Amino acid sequence: MTRFLSLMMIGLVMTLAACVTINVYFPEAAAERAADRFIQDVLGEDGRSEQAPPPPPATGFQLSDLFMGRAYAASPNIDIDTPQVQELKQRMAARHREHLAAWYDAGAIGLSNDGLVEIRDRSAIGLADRRNLERVVSEENSDRRAVYREIAVANGRPEWEDEIRQTFARQWIANARSGWIYQRSDGSWTQK
């Protein structure tokens, strides 16, 4: 009986030692890099080169190495290269070249603090463009919402959609050209 209890205790200790909880947190830095790359492609600016992260530091032997293996989390990455995201990006880049860039420059539209585009001053553009303004802005916002959703789904984390949207909202503003209007976090509008 004593031997049975001893084996049970050893089994219980080994089972508890094997239990591992892995928390997956939103990889903010990786999301910012992905957002910058995406936005720069849409705006037609050269993307920045990214270096591979260094491997985890080597550590000396520890007694726990006899009983448990070590696991290193891979450097987080946000996948923005799916066919769906690429299709959305191409449409957004074409729309930016055809309409949005000139409208940002004129102050007719601005970057909202929620990752979308908002009409600011219809009178800043010609009458012919005003007819298209609402339609084009609506299409852009629809594609932006789809991008945030698709990136979250492509990375197997649909619950990250809000964090991805917030990250993109900050990065759209960070990548905005001088003179463009954007919305601050308090809701007020300013010019970059």
C-alpha distance (Angstrom), angle and dihedral (degrees) to the residues before:
residue distance angle dihedral
M1 . . .
T2 3.80 . .
R3 3.77 90.5 .
F4 3.82 90.6 50.7
L5 3.83 91.1 51.8
S6 3.79 90.8 47.4
L7 3.80 91.3 52.2
M8 3.81 90.5 46.6
M9 3.81 91.0 51.7
I10 3.80 92.1 48.4
G11 3.81 90.0 48.7
L12 3.78 91.4 48.3
V13 3.81 92.8 49.1
M14 3.80 91.7 48.2
T15 3.82 91.1 48.0
L16 3.79 91.7 50.9
A17 3.80 91.2 46.9
A18 3.80 89.9 53.0
C19 3.80 94.1 53.4
V20 3.75 110.2 104.1
T21 3.76 128.3 178.1
I22 3.75 116.7 -153.7
N23 3.78 117.9 -164.5
V24 3.77 115.7 -162.3
Y25 3.77 110.9 -151.6
F26 3.76 125.7 -170.6
P27 3.84 106.4 -89.8
E28 3.82 98.0 -131.5
A29 3.82 97.4 178.1
A30 3.81 92.8 48.7
A31 3.80 90.2 47.2
E32 3.82 90.6 52.1
R33 3.80 91.4 51.2
A34 3.81 91.3 48.2
A35 3.81 92.0 46.7
D36 3.81 91.6 49.5
R37 3.79 91.7 50.4
F38 3.80 92.3 48.0
I39 3.81 94.3 45.2
Q40 3.78 94.1 46.6
D41 3.80 89.1 52.2
V42 3.81 90.3 51.4
L43 3.80 93.7 46.0
G44 3.78 91.7 45.9
E45 3.77 96.0 -117.9
D46 3.79 125.6 136.0
G47 3.77 113.1 -94.0
R48 3.76 121.7 -126.6
S49 3.76 118.9 -109.7
E50 3.75 115.2 -113.2
Q51 3.77 124.2 -146.7
A52 3.76 122.2 -143.4
P53 3.80 112.1 -104.7
P54 3.79 116.9 -106.7
P55 3.80 117.7 -101.7
P56 3.81 117.7 -99.6
P57 3.80 113.2 -81.4
A58 3.77 116.8 -93.2
T59 3.78 114.7 -112.2
G60 3.76 131.1 -164.8
F61 3.76 125.8 -103.7
Q62 3.79 115.7 -72.9
L63 3.77 129.4 -167.8
S64 3.80 90.5 -117.2
D65 3.82 88.1 63.5
L66 3.81 87.7 76.2
F67 3.80 91.9 61.5
M68 3.79 107.3 26.0
G69 3.75 133.6 36.8
R70 3.75 120.4 -131.1
A71 3.73 122.6 -118.0
Y72 3.76 124.9 -162.7
A73 3.74 119.6 -161.2
A74 3.75 112.5 -123.3
S75 3.75 115.8 -118.0
P76 3.79 103.3 -87.7
N77 3.75 117.8 -109.4
I78 3.78 131.5 -174.3
D79 3.79 113.4 -142.1
I80 3.82 112.5 -136.7
D81 3.79 96.9 156.2
T82 3.79 100.8 88.8
P83 3.81 118.0 126.0
Q84 3.81 91.1 -113.6
V85 3.81 93.6 52.2
Q86 3.81 91.4 44.5
E87 3.81 91.3 52.2
L88 3.81 91.1 50.5
K89 3.80 91.0 47.3
Q90 3.81 92.2 52.4
R91 3.81 91.7 51.0
M92 3.79 91.3 47.5
A93 3.82 92.7 48.6
A94 3.81 91.4 50.6
R95 3.81 91.1 47.7
H96 3.80 90.2 48.5
R97 3.81 92.1 52.4
E98 3.81 94.2 43.7
H99 3.80 100.8 43.3
L100 3.77 122.0 -15.6
A101 3.82 101.1 62.8
A102 3.80 92.1 57.6
W103 3.80 91.5 43.9
Y104 3.82 92.1 50.9
D105 3.81 89.2 49.1
A106 3.82 91.1 49.9
G107 3.81 92.5 48.3
A108 3.81 92.6 -119.9
I109 3.81 91.8 124.3
G110 3.78 135.3 25.6
L111 3.77 140.8 -167.3
S112 3.79 111.2 -99.0
N113 3.79 121.9 -144.1
D114 3.81 90.4 -114.4
G115 3.81 96.6 64.3
L116 3.80 97.0 -96.0
V117 3.80 137.5 104.0
E118 3.77 121.0 -107.0
I119 3.80 130.6 -164.1
R120 3.80 108.4 -118.2
D121 3.83 108.6 168.8
R122 3.80 122.0 8.4
S123 3.82 91.5 -175.0
A124 3.83 90.4 63.4
I125 3.81 90.8 77.6
G126 3.79 134.9 51.1
L127 3.77 123.2 -85.0
A128 3.82 93.1 -108.8
D129 3.82 91.1 55.7
R130 3.80 93.0 46.7
R131 3.80 89.8 67.8
N132 3.80 90.3 59.1
L133 3.80 97.4 37.6
E134 3.80 99.5 89.0
R135 3.80 94.0 41.2
V136 3.81 93.9 49.1
V137 3.82 94.0 44.8
S138 3.82 89.9 48.1
E139 3.83 90.9 51.0
E140 3.82 90.8 47.6
N141 3.80 92.8 50.5
S142 3.79 91.3 46.8
D143 3.81 90.3 52.9
R144 3.81 92.0 45.9
R145 3.80 91.4 53.4
A146 3.80 89.1 48.0
V147 3.82 91.2 50.1
Y148 3.80 92.9 53.4
R149 3.81 91.1 47.7
E150 3.82 94.5 44.6
I151 3.81 93.2 49.2
A152 3.81 91.2 51.3
V153 3.81 91.9 47.8
A154 3.83 93.4 43.6
N155 3.79 88.8 56.1
G156 3.80 92.5 50.1
R157 3.81 91.6 -114.3
P158 3.84 110.0 101.2
E159 3.80 88.5 166.0
W160 3.84 88.4 68.1
E161 3.82 92.8 68.2
D162 3.82 93.7 103.1
E163 3.81 92.8 47.1
I164 3.80 90.5 48.3
R165 3.81 90.4 50.0
Q166 3.82 91.3 49.7
T167 3.79 91.7 48.1
F168 3.80 91.9 48.7
A169 3.82 90.7 47.1
R170 3.82 90.5 57.5
Q171 3.80 92.5 43.8
W172 3.83 94.9 48.4
I173 3.80 86.8 57.3
A174 3.81 93.6 42.8
N175 3.82 90.1 52.8
A176 3.81 94.9 43.5
R177 3.76 116.7 120.5
S178 3.77 122.4 -113.5
G179 3.80 110.6 -82.4
W180 3.81 96.5 29.3
I181 3.79 118.1 125.8
Y182 3.78 120.3 -122.6
Q183 3.78 137.9 173.8
R184 3.79 119.9 -113.9
S185 3.80 121.6 -138.3
D186 3.83 89.8 -99.4
G187 3.83 90.5 58.7
S188 3.80 97.4 -106.5
W189 3.81 120.0 127.3
T190 3.78 126.2 -127.4
Q191 3.78 140.2 166.0
K192 3.78 122.1 -110.0
